[in-house]
Amino acid sequence: MDIFFTPRYLILTLLFMGKTVPSVFFMMAFPVILRTEGHSLEVIGLLQLASVFYLAKPLWAPLINRNGSRKNHYKNWTMAAGLGYGLLLVLLGFLNLQDNFSLIVILVMVISFASATQDIAISTLYIKLLSFEERGPGATSKVFSLNVGGILGSGLFLLIYNYFGWQACASSLGITVFLPLLLLPLLEEKGQQHKAAPAFQWSAIFSFFKKKGMVRWFCLAILNSISASAVFFMIKPFLVDKGVDIDVIAFLLGFYGMGVSALFAAATGSRRFQQYLLQRRRAYLDSVLITAVAGLPFIPIALYADMPVLLFLSVTLLNFGITISTVVSGVLVMDFSRKGLESIDYSLQMTGIHLGALVIAAVSGFIVAATGYTLFFTGAAAVGILMIPVSARLFRGRWIPGQGVERGLDIEK
């Protein structure tokens, strides 16, 4: 589609990628660095609480949404949050990882808040600037950015730390956030004409569920993230317990897994797939089916010790399922965000999508300890398969975009 070659699309992609790289770094590479510096696993684990800001985005999204109809409103938020985000990263590099650890913990928390704030602003720009037909490529660009950001954040910047030191690593992360901001003035964000929303719309968080179909959609968003997430979060300990070499695990789930996900995300940008995405209901139900099937191959792998070829195929299929599901869900999140309340509705829906994954991640270890890996993977597959008829039953009606209703939900209605 032509959107792939427009400055608007490229700028949005780079902005989202610049925001993503440091986030992935703190989630995947920073714990490795802290461990090499001699910090305990308990302390390292506590730092992961910084990710709670991504779940809590609806709490301050109403503030960002205030006066959102004005020209360049979300561009200004993107710039302000990005500048703060980048400056904090550079400042972090001047702190010694051993002597200033308490201050580092506080800064990482503030950095996570700034990152989540910029995520709201950038994602709202996607919703405002892209039409119904353009949202498919928009979702593709976000998923592609997530995977490329994952490769860079978990790999490249770990190497920068290893060869050039902590200050060079943190400063480089700051530059990664700063550079896309230079292109932000080239984006055109026009003002919107619609019924004025309240100045500070806490009630809009609840009114989202008054719209037809939104309770069903929110429940499906939570439930359909459970199956693939359960498998994904348990792969690493599963492979360790199977006796797979650490280097093999790092390659399989790091470079290879993220690499194939990036390729799959790029493939969803094809003209044929984008035309297919315009059929929102069909695309969503197909993604549920693909996700359910994606976890099945791990059952025989859990039963038999030596199945290297099937293991690579299983990781490929799982990443394919997660990529397709993320693209389709990303499109629907944009579609279901009401005009004038985009940042609130986006934050709320993404919290729902991440909630199911977070809950299953928290309890997966207990389930495996009680049942073993074979029953765990079987249970995850069963949940995925059960969601096929449930989704077909609930995800239907004229409230679904592309099913004969107006494309875009207006706060006036």
VEXRO-993153 format. One record per residue (C-alpha): residue in one letter; z, y, x. Coordinates in steps of 0.5 Angstrom, whole numbers, plus 2048, in hexadecimal, padded with zeros to 3 digits. Layout:
! residues N
{r 'A'; {Z; Y; X}}
...
//
This chain:
! residues 413
{r 'M'; {800; 800; 800}}
{r 'D'; {7FF; 807; 802}}
{r 'I'; {806; 809; 802}}
{r 'F'; {807; 805; 809}}
{r 'F'; {803; 80A; 80D}}
{r 'T'; {806; 810; 80A}}
{r 'P'; {80B; 815; 80E}}
{r 'R'; {810; 814; 808}}
{r 'Y'; {810; 80D; 808}}
{r 'L'; {810; 80D; 810}}
{r 'I'; {816; 812; 810}}
{r 'L'; {81A; 80E; 80B}}
{r 'T'; {819; 808; 80F}}
{r 'L'; {81B; 80B; 815}}
{r 'L'; {821; 80F; 812}}
{r 'F'; {824; 808; 80F}}
{r 'M'; {823; 804; 816}}
{r 'G'; {827; 80A; 81A}}
{r 'K'; {82C; 809; 815}}
{r 'T'; {82C; 802; 815}}
{r 'V'; {82C; 800; 81D}}
{r 'P'; {833; 803; 81E}}
{r 'S'; {836; 7FF; 818}}
{r 'V'; {834; 7F9; 81A}}
{r 'F'; {836; 7FA; 821}}
{r 'F'; {83D; 7FB; 81F}}
{r 'M'; {83D; 7F5; 81B}}
{r 'M'; {83A; 7F0; 81F}}
{r 'A'; {83A; 7F3; 827}}
{r 'F'; {840; 7F7; 827}}
{r 'P'; {845; 7F1; 826}}
{r 'V'; {841; 7EE; 82C}}
{r 'I'; {843; 7F4; 830}}
{r 'L'; {84A; 7F4; 82E}}
{r 'R'; {84B; 7ED; 830}}
{r 'T'; {848; 7EE; 837}}
{r 'E'; {84D; 7F4; 838}}
{r 'G'; {853; 7EF; 836}}
{r 'H'; {855; 7F1; 82F}}
{r 'S'; {858; 7EC; 82A}}
{r 'L'; {854; 7E9; 825}}
{r 'E'; {859; 7EB; 820}}
{r 'V'; {857; 7F2; 822}}
{r 'I'; {850; 7F1; 822}}
{r 'G'; {850; 7EE; 81B}}
{r 'L'; {854; 7F4; 818}}
{r 'L'; {84E; 7F9; 81A}}
{r 'Q'; {84A; 7F5; 815}}
{r 'L'; {84D; 7F9; 810}}
{r 'A'; {849; 7FF; 812}}
{r 'S'; {844; 7FC; 80D}}
{r 'V'; {848; 7FD; 807}}
{r 'F'; {845; 804; 807}}
{r 'Y'; {83E; 801; 805}}
{r 'L'; {842; 7FD; 7FF}}
{r 'A'; {845; 804; 7FD}}
{r 'K'; {83F; 808; 7FD}}
{r 'P'; {840; 809; 7F5}}
{r 'L'; {846; 80D; 7F6}}
{r 'W'; {843; 813; 7FA}}
{r 'A'; {83C; 812; 7F7}}
{r 'P'; {83D; 817; 7F1}}
{r 'L'; {83F; 81C; 7F7}}
{r 'I'; {838; 81B; 7FA}}
{r 'N'; {835; 81B; 7F3}}
{r 'R'; {837; 822; 7F1}}
{r 'N'; {832; 827; 7F1}}
{r 'G'; {82D; 821; 7F2}}
{r 'S'; {827; 824; 7EE}}
{r 'R'; {827; 82A; 7F3}}
{r 'K'; {821; 82A; 7F8}}
{r 'N'; {822; 827; 7FF}}
{r 'H'; {829; 825; 7FD}}
{r 'Y'; {829; 81E; 7FF}}
{r 'K'; {825; 820; 806}}
{r 'N'; {82B; 824; 807}}
{r 'W'; {830; 81F; 806}}
{r 'T'; {82C; 81A; 80B}}
{r 'M'; {82C; 820; 810}}
{r 'A'; {833; 821; 810}}
{r 'A'; {836; 81A; 80F}}
{r 'G'; {831; 818; 815}}
{r 'L'; {833; 81E; 81A}}
{r 'G'; {83A; 81C; 819}}
{r 'Y'; {839; 814; 819}}
{r 'G'; {835; 816; 820}}
{r 'L'; {83A; 81A; 823}}
{r 'L'; {840; 816; 822}}
{r 'L'; {83C; 810; 825}}
{r 'V'; {83B; 814; 82B}}
{r 'L'; {842; 816; 82B}}
{r 'L'; {844; 80F; 82B}}
{r 'G'; {841; 80E; 831}}
{r 'F'; {846; 812; 835}}
{r 'L'; {84C; 80E; 833}}
{r 'N'; {84E; 808; 837}}
{r 'L'; {84E; 802; 834}}
{r 'Q'; {854; 800; 836}}
{r 'D'; {859; 806; 837}}
{r 'N'; {856; 80A; 831}}
{r 'F'; {856; 804; 82C}}
{r 'S'; {85A; 807; 826}}
{r 'L'; {856; 80D; 826}}
{r 'I'; {84F; 808; 826}}
{r 'V'; {852; 805; 820}}
{r 'I'; {852; 80B; 81C}}
{r 'L'; {84C; 80E; 81F}}
{r 'V'; {848; 807; 81D}}
{r 'M'; {84B; 808; 816}}
{r 'V'; {849; 80F; 815}}
{r 'I'; {842; 80D; 818}}
{r 'S'; {841; 808; 813}}
{r 'F'; {843; 80D; 80D}}
{r 'A'; {83D; 812; 810}}
{r 'S'; {838; 80C; 810}}
{r 'A'; {83A; 80A; 809}}
{r 'T'; {839; 811; 807}}
{r 'Q'; {832; 812; 80A}}
{r 'D'; {830; 80B; 807}}
{r 'I'; {832; 80E; 800}}
{r 'A'; {82D; 814; 802}}
{r 'I'; {828; 810; 805}}
{r 'S'; {827; 80B; 800}}
{r 'T'; {827; 810; 7FA}}
{r 'L'; {821; 814; 7FE}}
{r 'Y'; {81E; 80D; 7FD}}
{r 'I'; {81F; 80D; 7F6}}
{r 'K'; {81D; 814; 7F4}}
{r 'L'; {817; 815; 7F9}}
{r 'L'; {814; 80E; 7F7}}
{r 'S'; {810; 80C; 7F0}}
{r 'F'; {811; 806; 7ED}}
{r 'E'; {80B; 803; 7F0}}
{r 'E'; {80D; 805; 7F7}}
{r 'R'; {814; 802; 7F7}}
{r 'G'; {812; 7FC; 7F9}}
{r 'P'; {810; 7FE; 800}}
{r 'G'; {816; 802; 800}}
{r 'A'; {81A; 7FC; 7FF}}
{r 'T'; {816; 7F9; 804}}
{r 'S'; {817; 7FE; 809}}
{r 'K'; {81F; 7FE; 808}}
{r 'V'; {81F; 7F6; 809}}
{r 'F'; {81B; 7F7; 80F}}
{r 'S'; {81F; 7FC; 812}}
{r 'L'; {825; 7F8; 811}}
{r 'N'; {822; 7F2; 815}}
{r 'V'; {81F; 7F7; 81B}}
{r 'G'; {826; 7FA; 81B}}
{r 'G'; {829; 7F4; 81B}}
{r 'I'; {825; 7F2; 821}}
{r 'L'; {827; 7F8; 825}}
{r 'G'; {82E; 7F9; 823}}
{r 'S'; {830; 7F2; 825}}
{r 'G'; {82C; 7F1; 82B}}
{r 'L'; {829; 7F7; 82E}}
{r 'F'; {82F; 7FB; 82E}}
{r 'L'; {833; 7F6; 830}}
{r 'L'; {82F; 7F5; 836}}
{r 'I'; {82F; 7FD; 837}}
{r 'Y'; {837; 7FC; 838}}
{r 'N'; {836; 7F6; 83C}}
{r 'Y'; {832; 7FA; 841}}
{r 'F'; {833; 801; 841}}
{r 'G'; {83A; 802; 83E}}
{r 'W'; {83E; 804; 837}}
{r 'Q'; {83C; 80B; 838}}
{r 'A'; {835; 80A; 838}}
{r 'C'; {835; 805; 833}}
{r 'A'; {839; 80A; 82E}}
{r 'S'; {835; 810; 830}}
{r 'S'; {82E; 80B; 82F}}
{r 'L'; {831; 80A; 828}}
{r 'G'; {832; 811; 826}}
{r 'I'; {82B; 813; 828}}
{r 'T'; {828; 80D; 824}}
{r 'V'; {82B; 811; 81E}}
{r 'F'; {829; 818; 820}}
{r 'L'; {822; 816; 822}}
{r 'P'; {81F; 815; 81A}}
{r 'L'; {823; 81B; 818}}
{r 'L'; {81E; 81F; 81C}}
{r 'L'; {819; 81D; 817}}
{r 'L'; {81D; 81E; 811}}
{r 'P'; {81A; 825; 810}}
{r 'L'; {813; 822; 80E}}
{r 'L'; {816; 81F; 808}}
{r 'E'; {815; 822; 802}}
{r 'E'; {81A; 822; 7FD}}
{r 'K'; {819; 826; 7F6}}
{r 'G'; {81E; 828; 7F1}}
{r 'Q'; {81E; 824; 7EB}}
{r 'Q'; {81E; 826; 7E4}}
{r 'H'; {823; 822; 7DF}}
{r 'K'; {829; 823; 7DB}}
{r 'A'; {82E; 826; 7E0}}
{r 'A'; {834; 821; 7E2}}
{r 'P'; {83B; 822; 7E2}}
{r 'A'; {83D; 826; 7E9}}
{r 'F'; {841; 820; 7EB}}
{r 'Q'; {83F; 819; 7E7}}
{r 'W'; {845; 814; 7E8}}
{r 'S'; {843; 812; 7E0}}
{r 'A'; {83C; 811; 7E3}}
{r 'I'; {83E; 80A; 7E6}}
{r 'F'; {841; 808; 7E0}}
{r 'S'; {83B; 80A; 7DB}}
{r 'F'; {836; 806; 7E0}}
{r 'F'; {838; 800; 7DC}}
{r 'K'; {837; 803; 7D5}}
{r 'K'; {830; 803; 7D7}}
{r 'K'; {82C; 7FD; 7D3}}
{r 'G'; {82C; 7F7; 7D8}}
{r 'M'; {830; 7FA; 7DE}}
{r 'V'; {836; 7F5; 7DD}}
{r 'R'; {832; 7EF; 7DD}}
{r 'W'; {82E; 7F2; 7E3}}
{r 'F'; {835; 7F4; 7E7}}
{r 'C'; {838; 7ED; 7E6}}
{r 'L'; {831; 7E9; 7E8}}
{r 'A'; {831; 7EE; 7EE}}
{r 'I'; {838; 7EB; 7F0}}
{r 'L'; {837; 7E4; 7EE}}
{r 'N'; {830; 7E3; 7F1}}
{r 'S'; {833; 7E5; 7F8}}
{r 'I'; {838; 7E0; 7F8}}
{r 'S'; {833; 7D9; 7FA}}
{r 'A'; {82F; 7DC; 800}}
{r 'S'; {835; 7E0; 803}}
{r 'A'; {83A; 7DA; 803}}
{r 'V'; {835; 7D6; 807}}
{r 'F'; {833; 7DC; 80B}}
{r 'F'; {83B; 7DE; 80D}}
{r 'M'; {83C; 7D6; 80F}}
{r 'I'; {836; 7D5; 813}}
{r 'K'; {83A; 7D7; 81A}}
{r 'P'; {840; 7D3; 819}}
{r 'F'; {83C; 7CD; 816}}
{r 'L'; {838; 7CD; 81C}}
{r 'V'; {83E; 7CE; 821}}
{r 'D'; {841; 7C8; 81E}}
{r 'K'; {83B; 7C4; 81E}}
{r 'G'; {83B; 7C5; 826}}
{r 'V'; {835; 7C9; 826}}
{r 'D'; {835; 7CD; 82D}}
{r 'I'; {837; 7D5; 82C}}
{r 'D'; {830; 7D7; 82F}}
{r 'V'; {82C; 7D3; 82A}}
{r 'I'; {830; 7D6; 825}}
{r 'A'; {82F; 7DD; 827}}
{r 'F'; {828; 7DC; 828}}
{r 'L'; {827; 7D9; 821}}
{r 'L'; {82B; 7DD; 81D}}
{r 'G'; {82A; 7E4; 821}}
{r 'F'; {823; 7E5; 824}}
{r 'Y'; {820; 7E0; 820}}
{r 'G'; {823; 7E1; 819}}
{r 'M'; {823; 7E8; 819}}
{r 'G'; {81C; 7E8; 81C}}
{r 'V'; {819; 7E3; 817}}
{r 'S'; {81C; 7E8; 812}}
{r 'A'; {819; 7EE; 814}}
{r 'L'; {812; 7EA; 814}}
{r 'F'; {814; 7E8; 80D}}
{r 'A'; {816; 7EF; 80B}}
{r 'A'; {80F; 7F2; 80E}}
{r 'A'; {80B; 7EC; 80A}}
{r 'T'; {80E; 7EF; 804}}
{r 'G'; {80A; 7F5; 805}}
{r 'S'; {804; 7F2; 804}}
{r 'R'; {800; 7F5; 7FE}}
{r 'R'; {800; 7EE; 7FA}}
{r 'F'; {807; 7EE; 7FB}}
{r 'Q'; {808; 7F5; 7F8}}
{r 'Q'; {804; 7F4; 7F2}}
{r 'Y'; {808; 7EE; 7F1}}
{r 'L'; {80E; 7F2; 7F1}}
{r 'L'; {80C; 7F6; 7EC}}
{r 'Q'; {80E; 7F0; 7E7}}
{r 'R'; {815; 7F2; 7E8}}
{r 'R'; {818; 7EC; 7E4}}
{r 'R'; {813; 7E7; 7E7}}
{r 'A'; {815; 7E9; 7EE}}
{r 'Y'; {81C; 7E9; 7EC}}
{r 'L'; {81C; 7E2; 7E9}}
{r 'D'; {818; 7DF; 7EF}}
{r 'S'; {81D; 7E2; 7F4}}
{r 'V'; {823; 7DE; 7F1}}
{r 'L'; {81F; 7D8; 7F1}}
{r 'I'; {81D; 7D9; 7F8}}
{r 'T'; {824; 7DB; 7FA}}
{r 'A'; {827; 7D4; 7F7}}
{r 'V'; {822; 7D0; 7FB}}
{r 'A'; {823; 7D3; 801}}
{r 'G'; {82A; 7D0; 802}}
{r 'L'; {828; 7C9; 800}}
{r 'P'; {826; 7C7; 807}}
{r 'F'; {82D; 7C8; 80A}}
{r 'I'; {830; 7C2; 806}}
{r 'P'; {82C; 7BD; 80A}}
{r 'I'; {82E; 7C1; 811}}
{r 'A'; {835; 7C0; 80F}}
{r 'L'; {834; 7B9; 80E}}
{r 'Y'; {831; 7B7; 814}}
{r 'A'; {832; 7BA; 81B}}
{r 'D'; {82B; 7BA; 81F}}
{r 'M'; {826; 7BE; 81A}}
{r 'P'; {824; 7C4; 81F}}
{r 'V'; {81D; 7C4; 81C}}
{r 'L'; {820; 7C5; 815}}
{r 'L'; {825; 7CA; 817}}
{r 'F'; {820; 7CF; 819}}
{r 'L'; {81C; 7CE; 813}}
{r 'S'; {822; 7CF; 80F}}
{r 'V'; {824; 7D5; 812}}
{r 'T'; {81D; 7D7; 811}}
{r 'L'; {81D; 7D6; 80A}}
{r 'L'; {824; 7D9; 809}}
{r 'N'; {822; 7DF; 80C}}
{r 'F'; {81C; 7DF; 808}}
{r 'G'; {820; 7DF; 802}}
{r 'I'; {825; 7E4; 803}}
{r 'T'; {81F; 7E9; 805}}
{r 'I'; {81B; 7E8; 7FF}}
{r 'S'; {821; 7E8; 7FB}}
{r 'T'; {823; 7EF; 7FE}}
{r 'V'; {81D; 7F2; 7FD}}
{r 'V'; {81C; 7F0; 7F6}}
{r 'S'; {824; 7F3; 7F5}}
{r 'G'; {822; 7F9; 7F9}}
{r 'V'; {81D; 7FB; 7F4}}
{r 'L'; {821; 7FA; 7EE}}
{r 'V'; {826; 7FE; 7F0}}
{r 'M'; {822; 804; 7F1}}
{r 'D'; {81F; 802; 7EA}}
{r 'F'; {826; 802; 7E7}}
{r 'S'; {828; 808; 7EA}}
{r 'R'; {828; 80E; 7E5}}
{r 'K'; {825; 815; 7E6}}
{r 'G'; {82A; 81A; 7E8}}
{r 'L'; {82F; 814; 7EA}}
{r 'E'; {82B; 810; 7EF}}
{r 'S'; {831; 810; 7F5}}
{r 'I'; {836; 80E; 7F0}}
{r 'D'; {832; 808; 7ED}}
{r 'Y'; {82F; 806; 7F4}}
{r 'S'; {836; 806; 7F7}}
{r 'L'; {839; 802; 7F1}}
{r 'Q'; {833; 7FD; 7F0}}
{r 'M'; {834; 7FC; 7F8}}
{r 'T'; {83B; 7FB; 7F7}}
{r 'G'; {83A; 7F5; 7F2}}
{r 'I'; {835; 7F2; 7F7}}
{r 'H'; {839; 7F2; 7FD}}
{r 'L'; {840; 7F0; 7F9}}
{r 'G'; {83D; 7E9; 7F7}}
{r 'A'; {83C; 7E8; 7FF}}
{r 'L'; {842; 7EB; 801}}
{r 'V'; {846; 7E6; 7FC}}
{r 'I'; {843; 7E0; 7FE}}
{r 'A'; {843; 7E2; 806}}
{r 'A'; {84B; 7E3; 805}}
{r 'V'; {84C; 7DC; 801}}
{r 'S'; {847; 7D8; 805}}
{r 'G'; {84B; 7D5; 80B}}
{r 'F'; {850; 7D3; 806}}
{r 'I'; {84B; 7CF; 802}}
{r 'V'; {848; 7CC; 808}}
{r 'A'; {84F; 7CA; 80A}}
{r 'A'; {851; 7C7; 804}}
{r 'T'; {84A; 7C3; 802}}
{r 'G'; {846; 7C3; 809}}
{r 'Y'; {83F; 7C6; 80A}}
{r 'T'; {83B; 7C1; 806}}
{r 'L'; {83F; 7C2; 800}}
{r 'F'; {83F; 7CA; 801}}
{r 'F'; {837; 7CA; 802}}
{r 'T'; {836; 7C6; 7FC}}
{r 'G'; {83B; 7CA; 7F8}}
{r 'A'; {837; 7D0; 7FA}}
{r 'A'; {830; 7CD; 7F9}}
{r 'A'; {833; 7CB; 7F2}}
{r 'V'; {835; 7D2; 7F0}}
{r 'G'; {82E; 7D5; 7F2}}
{r 'I'; {82B; 7D0; 7EE}}
{r 'L'; {82F; 7D2; 7E8}}
{r 'M'; {82D; 7D9; 7E9}}
{r 'I'; {826; 7D7; 7E7}}
{r 'P'; {827; 7D6; 7E0}}
{r 'V'; {82D; 7DB; 7DF}}
{r 'S'; {828; 7E0; 7E2}}
{r 'A'; {822; 7DF; 7DE}}
{r 'R'; {827; 7DF; 7D8}}
{r 'L'; {82A; 7E6; 7DA}}
{r 'F'; {824; 7E9; 7DD}}
{r 'R'; {820; 7EB; 7D8}}
{r 'G'; {81E; 7F0; 7D3}}
{r 'R'; {81B; 7F7; 7D2}}
{r 'W'; {820; 7FA; 7D7}}
{r 'I'; {81D; 7F7; 7DD}}
{r 'P'; {818; 7FC; 7E0}}
{r 'G'; {811; 7FA; 7DF}}
{r 'Q'; {813; 7F6; 7D9}}
{r 'G'; {810; 7FC; 7D4}}
{r 'V'; {816; 801; 7D5}}
{r 'E'; {816; 807; 7D9}}
{r 'R'; {816; 807; 7E0}}
{r 'G'; {81C; 80A; 7E2}}
{r 'L'; {822; 80B; 7DE}}
{r 'D'; {824; 812; 7DD}}
{r 'I'; {82B; 815; 7DC}}
{r 'E'; {829; 819; 7D6}}
{r 'K'; {828; 812; 7D2}}
//
